[in-house]
Amino acid sequence: MLERLRPRLHRHQRPLRYAQLAELLANQHLNREQILQKQREDLARIVAFATEHVPYYRRRFAGIADFAELPILTRRDVVGHLDDLLADTVDRNEAKIGHTGGSTGAPLAFWYDEAKHELMRAGMMRSYMGSGWRPGQKILNFWGARQDTTAGGVFGADWADFIAAERTIAAHEYTTAQLRGWADFIRLYRPVLLQGYASILAGLARFVIDERIAMPKSLLGVYSTAEVLEDNQRELMERAFSSRVFNQYGSREIPNIACECRHGRMHVFTDMVHLESTPDERLLVTSLTNRLMPMIRYENGDSGRLLDGGCNCGWPFPLMEMGMCRQNDLIRTPSGKTIHPSWFNRQLYGLTQIRQYQWRQLAPDRMQLSVVASPALGEEFVTGLSAALRAEVDAGMNLDVRHVTEIPRTTSGKHRFVIGL
């Protein structure tokens, strides 16, 4: 009874989300040529809109007719021109600032509003439906970003989550006792889907296997997000939860880029984004829906390549293959806690003088923060950061901060922003 009532209540509460979901689901019934034609038309419209209404693009795109010749938008461009990337059609009182740590280690702020948030959630719902899930069925999130699990975040509103049949566990850190509690809660709550950071779900899966804890038969799928999904992590999750694992790809600034179907193929949502892969497999993504802060040919620091051919799952969307991107490290403390990298990322949100940063664990009780910043971080901020590390991570942890002119990348060209032992 409640499962049937919830979608009606949720639809009444979130009419824009469900209207957008209906449009996205209708797009899935287009054939391949129709969906690509729609993408071409949407791409032309967003470029024309940006050229006319966004000061940054008005300058950068002047005199350029060929999309492939438009300049690439880098994270540094976004940091340096945030105000000029806001469309002149927007009421600034309605626009909000969001933040992401990002895989490149450079703090990033971006503009968003309620419409963008609702479209993001509608896109997530469509991805979930690829597993057989339907609105009203329970979802349990294991989320590593603390700001998303508080009031006003992506998750965390008790009444709204109840109506949405969604619960969220703040999983930015965990101990053995917490893993046992989470496993017990899954058995009690009986969700249809699990969603969360790859490393967190894999850690929980290993515990479930080691402790021989039987998971409920209600589970249809496990959605892995936010990090690279390794083959061994996928295998652990599938064994522990007896469910197919679906890899998702997106970011805070441009969500819903791609998702795996029930056949295990990664599909690019071409009704929401235009994705390019350069010869060296750097990804450039254009949001086709964002007229608040258009992001066109945005180099997000990830790698991958587009694939030819189709899939028998029924989705018309083209295929892609992810590279090794957004590789996070967990930090394990002397007292036995495991801390997700998101804790370290959020300490530097809003510090626009930082061009790059990298946290590195030098010893079980010592972290090092390297920053490229102008001006340098003040003594008061560093003192507060050290205090937060001891208060929120581990009382035995110490912090070294060093200002550098450059932070070397890995041999794969990636910047690792949190490195454990």
C-alpha positions in Angstrom: 0.0 0.0 0.0 2.7 2.5 1.0 4.8 1.6 -1.9 1.9 2.5 -4.3 1.1 5.7 -2.4 4.7 7.0 -2.2 5.1 7.8 -6.0 1.8 9.8 -6.0 3.0 11.8 -2.9 6.5 12.3 -4.4 5.1 13.4 -7.8 2.9 16.0 -6.0 6.0 17.1 -4.0 8.3 17.2 -7.0 6.3 18.0 -10.1 9.2 19.4 -12.1 11.3 16.3 -11.4 8.6 14.0 -12.7 7.9 16.2 -15.7 11.6 16.0 -16.6 11.7 12.3 -16.0 8.8 11.8 -18.4 10.8 13.6 -21.1 13.9 11.6 -20.5 12.0 8.3 -20.6 10.3 9.4 -23.9 13.8 10.0 -25.4 14.6 6.3 -24.8 12.0 5.3 -27.4 13.8 7.2 -30.1 16.0 5.2 -32.5 19.7 5.8 -32.8 19.5 8.3 -35.6 16.7 10.2 -33.9 18.5 10.5 -30.6 21.7 11.7 -32.4 19.7 14.2 -34.5 18.2 15.6 -31.3 21.7 15.9 -29.8 22.9 17.8 -32.8 20.0 20.2 -32.6 20.4 20.6 -28.8 24.1 21.3 -29.2 23.6 24.0 -31.8 21.0 25.6 -29.6 23.2 25.7 -26.4 26.2 27.1 -28.3 23.9 29.8 -29.8 22.5 30.6 -26.4 25.9 30.8 -24.8 27.3 33.0 -27.5 24.4 35.5 -27.1 23.8 35.4 -23.3 27.0 34.4 -21.5 29.8 37.1 -21.4 32.6 34.5 -21.3 31.5 32.7 -24.4 30.5 35.9 -26.2 34.2 36.8 -26.1 35.7 33.4 -26.7 33.4 32.2 -29.5 33.4 35.4 -31.5 34.1 34.6 -35.2 34.2 30.8 -34.7 31.6 28.8 -36.7 32.9 25.2 -36.4 32.1 23.5 -33.0 35.4 21.5 -33.2 37.3 24.7 -33.2 35.7 26.2 -30.2 38.2 26.7 -27.3 38.2 24.0 -24.6 36.9 25.1 -21.2 39.3 24.2 -18.4 38.8 24.1 -14.7 41.2 27.0 -14.4 38.9 29.0 -16.8 35.9 28.2 -14.6 37.7 29.3 -11.4 39.0 32.5 -13.0 35.7 33.5 -14.8 32.9 32.2 -12.6 30.8 35.4 -12.8 31.2 35.7 -16.5 30.0 32.2 -17.0 26.6 33.0 -15.5 24.0 33.7 -18.2 22.6 37.3 -18.4 19.1 35.8 -18.4 19.5 34.6 -14.8 18.1 36.2 -11.7 21.2 36.1 -9.5 19.0 35.9 -6.4 17.8 32.5 -7.7 21.3 31.2 -8.5 23.4 29.3 -5.9 27.0 28.4 -5.6 28.0 24.7 -5.5 31.4 23.3 -4.9 33.3 20.2 -6.0 36.8 18.9 -5.0 37.1 17.2 -8.4 39.6 14.6 -9.6 42.2 17.1 -10.6 42.7 18.5 -7.1 41.7 22.0 -8.1 38.8 23.4 -6.0 35.9 24.3 -8.3 32.8 26.5 -7.7 29.8 26.5 -10.1 26.4 28.1 -10.4 23.2 26.0 -10.0 19.5 26.4 -9.3 16.5 24.3 -8.4 15.8 23.4 -12.0 19.3 22.0 -12.5 19.0 20.1 -9.2 15.7 18.6 -10.2 16.9 17.5 -13.7 19.9 15.9 -12.0 17.6 13.9 -9.8 15.3 13.0 -12.7 18.4 11.7 -14.6 19.4 9.6 -11.6 15.9 8.1 -11.5 16.1 7.2 -15.2 19.4 5.4 -14.6 17.9 3.5 -11.6 15.0 2.3 -13.8 17.5 0.5 -16.0 17.8 -2.1 -13.2 14.1 -2.7 -13.0 13.6 -0.3 -10.1 10.4 1.8 -10.1 9.5 5.0 -8.2 8.3 4.2 -4.8 10.7 1.3 -4.2 13.4 1.8 -1.6 16.9 3.1 -2.2 19.7 3.2 0.4 22.6 5.6 -0.3 26.1 5.3 1.3 27.5 8.7 0.7 31.0 10.0 1.4 30.4 13.8 1.0 29.3 15.2 4.3 27.7 18.4 2.8 25.3 16.2 0.8 23.9 14.4 3.9 22.9 17.5 5.9 19.8 19.7 5.6 19.8 21.4 2.2 22.1 18.8 0.6 21.4 16.4 -2.2 20.3 13.9 0.5 19.4 14.2 4.1 15.9 15.7 4.4 14.1 13.1 6.6 10.5 13.8 5.4 11.4 14.3 1.8 13.5 11.1 1.8 10.6 9.2 3.4 8.3 10.3 0.6 10.9 9.4 -2.0 11.5 6.0 -0.4 15.1 6.9 0.1 17.5 6.7 3.0 21.0 8.0 3.2 23.8 6.9 5.5 26.6 9.4 6.0 29.6 7.2 5.2 32.6 9.6 5.1 34.2 7.4 7.6 33.6 4.0 9.0 34.8 1.4 11.6 34.2 -2.3 11.9 31.3 -1.6 14.2 29.7 0.8 11.7 30.0 -1.8 8.9 28.1 -4.3 11.1 25.5 -1.7 11.8 25.1 -0.9 8.1 24.8 -4.6 7.2 22.1 -5.0 9.9 20.2 -2.0 8.6 20.2 -3.3 5.1 18.6 -6.5 6.4 16.0 -4.5 8.3 15.3 -1.8 5.7 15.2 -4.2 2.7 16.0 -1.7 0.0 15.7 -2.5 -3.7 18.8 -0.5 -4.7 22.1 0.4 -3.0 23.9 3.4 -4.2 27.2 4.9 -3.1 30.9 5.6 -3.5 32.7 2.6 -5.0 35.3 2.3 -2.2 32.6 2.5 0.5 30.4 -0.1 -1.1 33.4 -2.4 -1.7 34.5 -2.1 1.9 31.0 -3.0 3.1 30.8 -5.9 0.6 34.1 -7.3 1.9 32.7 -7.2 5.5 29.5 -8.9 4.5 31.4 -11.7 2.8 33.9 -12.1 5.6 31.1 -12.2 8.2 28.8 -14.4 6.0 25.9 -12.1 6.4 22.9 -12.9 4.2 21.6 -9.9 2.3 17.9 -9.4 1.6 16.5 -10.8 -1.7 14.7 -7.5 -2.3 18.0 -6.1 -3.8 17.8 -5.6 -7.6 21.0 -3.6 -8.2 24.0 -1.7 -6.8 24.8 1.7 -8.3 28.5 2.7 -7.9 29.4 6.3 -8.4 31.9 9.1 -7.5 35.0 7.0 -8.1 36.6 4.6 -10.5 35.0 1.2 -10.1 37.7 -1.4 -10.1 37.0 -5.0 -11.3 37.8 -6.4 -7.8 35.3 -4.0 -6.2 32.6 -5.0 -8.7 33.2 -8.7 -8.0 33.0 -8.1 -4.2 29.7 -6.2 -4.5 28.1 -8.8 -6.8 29.1 -11.6 -4.4 28.0 -9.8 -1.3 24.7 -8.4 -2.5 23.8 -11.0 -5.2 22.9 -8.2 -7.5 24.2 -6.6 -10.8 26.5 -3.6 -10.3 25.8 -0.5 -12.4 28.6 1.9 -12.9 27.6 5.6 -13.1 29.5 8.5 -14.6 28.9 12.1 -13.9 30.1 15.0 -11.8 28.6 17.8 -9.6 29.0 20.4 -12.3 27.8 18.1 -15.1 25.8 15.1 -13.8 24.2 12.2 -15.6 26.9 11.8 -18.3 26.7 8.0 -18.7 25.6 4.8 -16.9 25.8 1.1 -17.4 22.8 -0.8 -18.7 21.6 -4.2 -17.6 24.0 -5.7 -20.1 27.0 -4.0 -18.5 27.7 -1.5 -21.3 28.3 2.1 -20.5 25.9 4.4 -22.4 26.3 8.1 -22.9 23.1 10.1 -22.3 23.2 12.1 -25.5 19.9 13.8 -24.6 21.7 15.5 -21.7 25.3 15.8 -22.8 27.6 15.9 -25.8 30.8 13.9 -25.1 34.1 14.1 -27.0 37.3 12.0 -26.6 40.5 13.5 -27.8 43.3 11.4 -29.4 44.9 11.0 -26.1 41.6 10.0 -24.6 40.9 13.1 -22.5 37.1 13.7 -22.2 35.4 16.9 -23.2 31.8 17.2 -22.1 29.1 19.7 -23.0 25.9 20.0 -21.0 23.0 20.3 -23.4 20.5 21.4 -20.7 22.3 24.0 -18.6 21.3 27.5 -19.5 22.2 28.9 -16.2 25.9 28.3 -16.5 26.6 26.6 -19.9 29.6 24.4 -19.8 30.8 23.8 -23.4 33.8 21.5 -24.3 34.6 21.3 -20.6 37.8 19.3 -19.8 36.9 17.6 -16.6 40.1 15.8 -16.0 38.7 12.3 -16.7 39.7 9.9 -19.5 37.9 7.5 -21.7 36.9 6.8 -25.3 33.8 6.5 -27.4 32.9 3.2 -28.9 31.2 2.2 -32.1 28.3 -0.2 -32.3 25.1 -0.6 -30.3 23.7 -2.7 -27.5 20.8 -5.1 -27.2 19.5 -3.6 -24.0 17.1 -1.3 -25.8 18.7 2.0 -25.0 19.4 4.0 -28.2 22.3 5.9 -26.5 25.9 5.3 -27.9 28.6 3.5 -25.9 31.8 4.6 -24.1 34.6 3.1 -22.1 36.0 4.8 -19.0 39.7 5.2 -18.4 41.4 5.2 -15.1 40.0 8.4 -13.6 39.0 9.8 -10.2 41.1 7.3 -8.3 40.6 8.0 -4.6 42.5 6.7 -1.7 41.1 6.0 1.7 42.9 7.2 4.8 43.2 4.8 7.7 44.0 6.3 11.1 45.9 5.0 14.1 42.7 4.4 16.0 41.3 2.2 13.3 38.9 4.6 11.5 38.7 4.7 7.7 38.2 8.2 6.3 36.9 8.9 2.8 38.8 11.5 0.7 35.7 13.7 0.6 36.5 14.9 4.1 39.8 16.3 3.0 38.4 17.8 -0.2 35.7 19.8 1.6 38.2 21.5 4.0 39.4 23.7 1.0 36.0 24.5 -0.5 35.6 28.2 -1.3 39.4 29.0 -1.2 39.7 30.5 -4.6 43.4 31.3 -4.2 44.2 27.6 -4.4 45.1 26.4 -7.9 46.0 22.9 -6.9 46.2 20.7 -3.8 47.2 17.3 -2.7 46.8 15.5 0.6 49.3 12.7 1.3 49.5 10.4 4.3 53.2 10.2 5.3 52.6 7.9 8.3 49.6 6.5 10.1 49.6 9.6 12.3 50.7 12.3 9.9 49.1 14.0 6.9 50.8 16.4 4.5 49.0 19.0 2.5 50.8 20.5 -0.5 49.1 23.6 -2.1 49.7 25.8 -5.0 48.2 29.0 -3.8 48.5 32.8 -4.1 48.3 34.3 -1.6 49.5 31.5 0.7 47.2 30.0 3.3 47.2 32.1 6.4 48.6 30.8 9.8 45.2 31.1 11.4 43.6 28.9 8.7 46.4 26.3 8.9 46.0 26.2 12.7 42.2 25.6 12.3 42.8 22.9 9.7 45.1 21.1 12.1 42.5 21.3 14.9 39.8 20.0 12.6 42.0 17.0 11.6 42.5 16.1 15.2 38.9 16.7 16.2 37.1 15.1 13.3 39.5 12.5 11.9 41.8 11.3 14.7 43.1 12.9 17.8 46.5 11.4 17.1 46.9 12.9 13.6 49.3 15.7 12.8 49.4 18.0 9.8 52.3 19.4 7.7 51.4 22.2 5.2 53.8 23.1 2.4 53.4 25.7 -0.3 54.8 24.5 -3.6 54.9 25.9 -7.2 53.8 22.6 -8.8 52.3 19.2 -7.9 53.5 16.4 -10.2 51.0 14.3 -12.0 51.0 10.5 -12.1 52.4 8.6 -15.1 48.9 8.3 -16.5 48.5 12.1 -16.4 46.1 12.2 -13.5 46.4 14.3 -10.4 45.7 12.3 -7.3 44.3 14.6 -4.7 44.3 12.2 -1.7 47.0 9.6 -1.4 47.0 7.0 1.4 49.7 4.8 2.7 
